[in-house]
């Protein structure tokens, strides 16, 4: 049975990757190498921020992309734009390639305006088309004449004034004025009622004002007595402060609080110590019973045998590194083909004989036990 080698698979994969990379690079530049296309040229005085890879439309249908742009070396002012038209699209030579805006957020494209059908006079690869441009409003709304019609209609719709509203609905305007008149009359009535209330209660307001004046005079007449009472209270407070009763009570309270905190701390320490001793005792019992990772390590005989075996294999590896260092001091990388190296057991090595003797002694001790 035929079998594809790894070298052939790698070569095929590399070729496919290169092909996809080449196609993607051309596609980003506006060229589709998998389809037939023709190249047309347009001379623009101003490209208005048109970029390569911008789409090319015919009545909203994309027929290609902008392939390249460069300044004409003949005059160093005209910008030649290269259009790549895909498929079998017939474009007359007198078609106009206008630069349009795609949206309010920016972006430009090329729209080809076909004025007449292509009757045997179609543009071929290398021909030049006529240049044109459209503003953003023209690109979004189309013909400016249609835009003027929209503005005229809007003006006619907004030309209605207040007089026309009054003529069209006189009852509505009259009712609004009557409602405003009634509101003003209600405000006037409320103001008159407020004045009447103040006039009827004028005597009561005067009596309340006289009572406030009498209380103020009484307080003023007894000003000296009130001052003497405040002075006596101040002297009594000073005497209590000089006696130091407040400091003594504060010291006693502080001492009691300190003793209480000490007792609480001692109780917590005892509880913590008891819990720690209990956990230590439980841990020791688990170790003796062989529970947990450490307990199994101390009591599992199979683990001991595996460690001894691993130690022997490690000794063999160190022995091979010591006898054959060239196997480990270089890195061999072989991409095509296989690289196998067999291990040769050095029977004549003295270290190997010592290892065999130690293994025999361990086996003998195990049989005796």
C-alpha positions as CSV (number, residue, x, y, z in Angstrom):
1,X,0.0,0.0,0.0
2,X,1.3,3.4,-1.0
3,X,2.1,5.6,2.0
4,X,2.9,9.3,1.8
5,X,6.0,10.2,3.6
6,X,6.1,12.9,6.3
7,X,8.4,15.0,4.1
8,X,5.8,15.1,1.3
9,X,3.1,16.1,3.7
10,X,5.2,18.9,5.1
11,X,6.0,20.2,1.6
12,X,2.3,20.1,0.5
13,X,1.3,21.9,3.7
14,X,3.9,24.6,3.0
15,X,2.7,25.1,-0.6
16,X,-0.9,25.4,0.5
17,X,0.1,28.0,3.2
18,X,2.1,30.0,0.6
19,X,-0.8,29.9,-1.8
20,X,-3.3,31.1,0.8
21,X,-1.0,33.8,1.9
22,X,-0.5,35.1,-1.6
23,X,-4.2,35.1,-2.3
24,X,-5.0,36.9,0.9
25,X,-2.3,39.5,0.2
26,X,-3.7,40.2,-3.2
27,X,-7.3,40.2,-2.0
28,X,-6.4,42.9,0.6
29,X,-4.9,45.0,-2.2
30,X,-8.2,44.7,-4.1
31,X,-7.3,41.9,-6.5
32,X,-9.0,38.5,-6.6
33,X,-6.6,36.1,-8.4
34,X,-9.3,33.4,-8.5
35,X,-11.6,35.3,-10.8
36,X,-11.1,37.0,-14.2
37,X,-11.0,40.8,-14.1
38,X,-10.1,43.7,-16.3
39,X,-8.2,46.9,-15.3
40,X,-9.6,50.4,-16.1
41,X,-8.0,53.8,-15.3
42,X,-9.4,57.1,-14.2
43,X,-7.7,60.5,-14.0
44,X,-8.8,62.6,-11.0
45,X,-7.9,66.1,-10.0
46,X,-8.8,65.3,-6.4
47,X,-9.6,61.9,-5.0
48,X,-11.1,63.2,-1.8
49,X,-9.4,60.7,0.5
50,X,-10.3,57.7,-1.7
51,X,-8.1,54.7,-0.7
52,X,-7.0,51.4,-2.3
53,X,-9.4,48.5,-1.7
54,X,-12.4,50.8,-1.8
55,X,-15.4,49.3,-3.5
56,X,-16.6,50.1,-7.1
57,X,-20.4,50.1,-7.6
58,X,-22.8,50.2,-10.6
59,X,-26.2,51.3,-9.4
60,X,-25.4,50.0,-5.8
61,X,-24.0,46.6,-7.0
62,X,-20.3,46.0,-6.3
63,X,-18.5,45.1,-9.4
64,X,-14.9,45.5,-8.3
65,X,-12.4,47.4,-6.1
66,X,-9.8,50.1,-6.3
67,X,-6.6,48.3,-7.2
68,X,-4.0,51.1,-6.9
69,X,-3.5,54.9,-6.9
70,X,-0.5,57.0,-7.9
71,X,0.4,60.5,-9.1
72,X,0.9,60.9,-12.9
73,X,4.5,61.6,-13.5
74,X,3.7,63.7,-16.6
75,X,2.2,66.6,-14.7
76,X,2.7,65.6,-11.0
77,X,-0.8,66.8,-10.2
78,X,-3.3,64.3,-11.7
79,X,-3.9,61.2,-9.7
80,X,-4.4,58.0,-11.7
81,X,-6.7,55.5,-10.0
82,X,-6.6,51.9,-11.2
83,X,-10.0,50.0,-11.0
84,X,-10.2,46.2,-11.0
85,X,-13.6,45.2,-12.5
86,X,-14.4,41.5,-11.9
87,X,-16.5,39.3,-14.1
88,X,-17.9,40.0,-17.6
89,X,-19.3,43.4,-16.9
90,X,-19.8,45.5,-20.1
91,X,-18.9,49.2,-19.4
92,X,-19.0,51.8,-22.2
93,X,-16.0,54.0,-22.8
94,X,-18.0,57.2,-22.0
95,X,-19.0,55.9,-18.6
96,X,-18.4,58.4,-15.7
97,X,-16.5,57.1,-12.6
98,X,-17.6,59.4,-9.8
99,X,-16.2,59.4,-6.2
100,X,-19.1,59.2,-3.7
101,X,-19.3,59.1,0.1
102,X,-20.6,55.9,1.7
103,X,-22.0,57.3,5.0
104,X,-21.8,60.2,7.5
105,X,-19.1,58.3,9.4
106,X,-16.7,58.5,6.4
107,X,-15.5,56.2,3.7
108,X,-15.3,56.7,0.0
109,X,-16.2,54.6,-3.0
110,X,-16.4,54.8,-6.8
111,X,-19.7,54.7,-8.6
112,X,-19.7,54.1,-12.4
113,X,-22.6,55.9,-14.1
114,X,-23.5,54.3,-17.5
115,X,-25.2,56.8,-19.8
116,X,-26.0,54.4,-22.6
117,X,-25.8,50.7,-23.4
118,X,-22.5,49.3,-24.6
119,X,-23.0,48.6,-28.3
120,X,-19.7,47.2,-29.4
121,X,-17.8,50.1,-28.0
122,X,-17.0,48.6,-24.5
123,X,-14.1,49.5,-22.4
124,X,-11.2,47.0,-22.4
125,X,-8.3,46.5,-20.0
126,X,-6.1,49.6,-20.1
127,X,-8.8,52.1,-21.2
128,X,-9.5,55.3,-19.3
129,X,-13.0,56.4,-18.0
130,X,-14.3,59.9,-17.4
131,X,-13.8,61.2,-13.9
132,X,-16.5,62.7,-11.7
133,X,-17.4,63.4,-8.1
134,X,-20.5,63.8,-5.9
135,X,-20.9,65.5,-2.6
136,X,-22.2,63.7,0.5
137,X,-25.7,65.1,0.1
138,X,-25.8,64.0,-3.5
139,X,-24.5,60.6,-2.6
140,X,-27.2,60.1,0.1
141,X,-30.2,61.9,-1.5
142,X,-29.5,61.6,-5.2
143,X,-30.4,64.4,-7.7
144,X,-30.3,67.9,-6.2
145,X,-33.5,68.8,-8.0
146,X,-35.3,66.1,-5.9
147,X,-33.8,67.6,-2.8
148,X,-35.1,71.1,-3.7
149,X,-38.6,69.6,-4.1
150,X,-38.3,68.2,-0.5
151,X,-37.3,71.6,0.8
152,X,-40.2,73.4,-0.9
153,X,-42.7,70.9,0.5
154,X,-41.2,71.4,4.0
155,X,-41.5,75.2,3.6
156,X,-45.1,75.0,2.6
157,X,-45.8,72.7,5.6
158,X,-44.2,75.2,8.0
159,X,-45.8,78.3,6.6
160,X,-48.9,78.1,8.8
161,X,-49.0,81.0,11.3
162,X,-51.1,81.9,14.4
163,X,-53.6,83.9,12.3
164,X,-54.4,81.0,10.1
165,X,-55.0,78.8,13.2
166,X,-57.3,81.5,14.6
167,X,-59.3,81.7,11.3
168,X,-59.5,77.9,11.0
169,X,-60.7,77.4,14.7
170,X,-62.0,80.6,16.2
171,X,-63.7,78.8,19.1
172,X,-60.5,77.3,20.2
173,X,-58.7,80.6,20.5
174,X,-61.6,82.3,22.3
175,X,-61.8,79.4,24.8
176,X,-58.1,79.8,25.6
177,X,-58.4,83.5,26.2
178,X,-61.5,83.0,28.4
179,X,-59.6,80.4,30.5
180,X,-56.7,82.8,31.0
181,X,-59.2,85.6,32.1
182,X,-60.8,83.3,34.7
183,X,-57.4,82.4,36.1
184,X,-56.5,86.0,36.7
185,X,-59.9,86.7,38.3
186,X,-59.4,83.7,40.7
187,X,-56.0,85.1,41.7
188,X,-57.5,88.5,42.5
189,X,-60.3,86.9,44.7
190,X,-57.7,84.9,46.7
191,X,-55.7,88.0,47.4
192,X,-58.8,89.9,48.7
193,X,-59.7,87.0,51.0
194,X,-56.2,86.9,52.4
195,X,-56.4,90.7,53.2
196,X,-59.8,90.1,55.0
197,X,-58.3,87.3,57.2
198,X,-55.4,89.6,58.2
199,X,-57.8,92.4,59.1
200,X,-60.1,90.2,61.3
201,X,-57.1,88.8,63.3
202,X,-55.3,92.0,63.7
203,X,-56.3,92.3,67.4
204,X,-55.1,88.7,68.2
205,X,-51.8,89.4,66.5
206,X,-51.3,92.5,68.6
207,X,-52.1,90.6,71.8
208,X,-49.5,87.9,70.9
209,X,-46.9,90.6,70.3
210,X,-47.7,92.2,73.7
211,X,-47.3,88.9,75.5
212,X,-43.8,88.4,73.9
213,X,-42.9,91.9,75.0
214,X,-44.0,91.2,78.6
215,X,-42.0,88.0,78.8
216,X,-38.9,89.8,77.5
217,X,-39.4,92.5,80.2
218,X,-39.7,89.9,83.0
219,X,-36.5,88.2,81.8
220,X,-34.7,91.6,81.7
221,X,-35.9,92.5,85.3
222,X,-34.6,89.2,86.7
223,X,-31.3,89.4,84.8
224,X,-29.3,89.8,88.0
225,X,-30.9,86.9,89.8
226,X,-30.3,84.6,86.8
227,X,-26.7,85.7,86.6
228,X,-26.2,85.0,90.4
229,X,-27.7,81.5,89.9
230,X,-25.4,80.8,87.0
231,X,-22.4,82.0,89.1
232,X,-23.3,79.7,92.0
233,X,-23.5,76.7,89.6
234,X,-20.1,77.6,88.2
235,X,-18.6,77.7,91.7
236,X,-20.1,74.4,92.7
237,X,-18.8,72.7,89.5
238,X,-15.3,74.2,90.2
239,X,-15.3,72.8,93.7
240,X,-16.3,69.3,92.5
241,X,-13.5,69.4,89.9
242,X,-10.9,70.4,92.6
243,X,-12.0,67.5,94.8
244,X,-10.8,65.1,92.1
245,X,-13.7,62.7,92.4
246,X,-14.0,62.3,88.7
247,X,-10.3,61.3,88.3
248,X,-10.6,58.7,91.1
249,X,-13.7,57.1,89.5
250,X,-12.0,57.0,86.2
251,X,-8.9,55.3,87.6
252,X,-11.0,52.7,89.4
253,X,-13.0,52.0,86.3
254,X,-9.8,51.7,84.2
255,X,-8.3,49.2,86.7
256,X,-11.5,47.1,86.6
257,X,-11.5,47.1,82.8
258,X,-7.8,46.0,82.7
259,X,-8.5,43.1,85.0
260,X,-11.5,42.0,83.0
261,X,-9.5,42.1,79.7
262,X,-6.7,40.1,81.3
263,X,-9.1,37.4,82.4
264,X,-10.7,37.2,79.0
265,X,-7.3,36.9,77.3
266,X,-6.2,34.2,79.7
267,X,-9.5,32.3,79.0
268,X,-8.9,32.6,75.2
269,X,-5.3,31.4,75.6
270,X,-6.4,28.3,77.5
271,X,-9.1,27.4,75.0
272,X,-6.6,27.8,72.1
273,X,-4.0,25.6,73.8
274,X,-6.6,22.9,74.5
275,X,-7.7,22.9,70.9
276,X,-4.1,22.7,69.6
277,X,-3.3,19.8,71.9
278,X,-6.4,18.0,70.7
279,X,-5.4,18.5,67.0
280,X,-1.9,17.3,67.6
281,X,-3.2,14.2,69.3
282,X,-5.5,13.5,66.4
283,X,-2.7,14.0,63.9
284,X,-0.4,11.6,65.8
285,X,-3.2,8.9,65.8
286,X,-3.8,9.3,62.1
287,X,0.0,8.9,61.4
288,X,0.1,5.7,63.4
289,X,-3.0,4.3,61.7
290,X,-1.7,5.2,58.2
291,X,-4.3,7.8,57.3
292,X,-3.6,10.7,55.0
293,X,-0.6,11.3,52.7
294,X,2.1,11.4,55.4
295,X,0.6,8.3,57.3
296,X,0.5,6.2,54.1
297,X,4.0,7.3,53.3
298,X,5.2,6.0,56.7
299,X,3.3,2.7,56.6
300,X,3.0,1.7,52.9
301,X,5.5,-0.9,52.0
302,X,4.8,-0.7,48.3
303,X,5.7,3.0,48.3
304,X,9.0,2.0,49.9
305,X,9.7,-0.5,47.2
306,X,8.8,2.0,44.4
307,X,11.2,4.5,45.9
308,X,14.0,1.9,46.0
309,X,13.3,1.0,42.4
310,X,13.3,4.6,41.3
311,X,16.6,5.1,43.1
312,X,18.1,2.2,41.2
313,X,16.9,3.6,37.8
314,X,18.3,7.0,38.7
315,X,21.6,5.4,39.5
316,X,21.5,3.8,36.1
317,X,20.8,7.1,34.4
318,X,23.6,8.8,36.2
319,X,25.9,6.0,35.3
320,X,25.0,6.3,31.6
321,X,25.6,10.1,31.7
322,X,29.0,9.5,33.3
323,X,30.0,6.8,30.7
324,X,28.3,8.3,27.6
325,X,28.3,12.1,28.1
326,X,28.2,12.7,24.3
327,X,24.5,11.6,24.3
328,X,23.4,14.5,26.5
329,X,25.8,17.4,25.8
330,X,24.4,17.9,22.2
331,X,20.8,18.3,20.9
332,X,20.1,16.3,17.8
333,X,17.2,17.6,15.7
334,X,16.3,15.5,12.6
335,X,13.3,16.8,10.8
336,X,13.2,14.2,8.0
337,X,13.6,10.6,8.9
338,X,14.0,8.9,12.3
339,X,16.6,9.2,14.9
340,X,16.8,6.3,17.3
341,X,19.5,5.5,19.8
342,X,19.6,2.2,21.7
343,X,20.7,1.9,25.3
344,X,23.7,-0.4,25.8
345,X,23.9,-1.8,29.3
346,X,27.6,-1.5,30.5
347,X,28.1,-4.9,32.1
348,X,31.8,-4.3,32.7
349,X,31.3,-1.1,34.6
350,X,32.4,-1.4,38.3
351,X,29.6,0.9,39.4
352,X,27.1,-1.4,37.8
353,X,28.5,-4.4,39.7
354,X,28.2,-2.5,42.9
355,X,24.6,-1.7,42.1
356,X,23.8,-5.4,41.4
357,X,25.4,-6.4,44.7
358,X,23.4,-3.8,46.7
359,X,20.2,-5.0,45.1
360,X,21.0,-8.6,46.0
361,X,21.6,-7.6,49.6
362,X,18.3,-5.8,49.8
363,X,16.5,-8.8,48.4
364,X,18.1,-11.2,50.9
365,X,17.2,-9.0,53.8
366,X,13.6,-8.9,52.6
367,X,13.4,-12.7,52.4
368,X,14.8,-13.0,56.0
369,X,12.2,-10.6,57.3
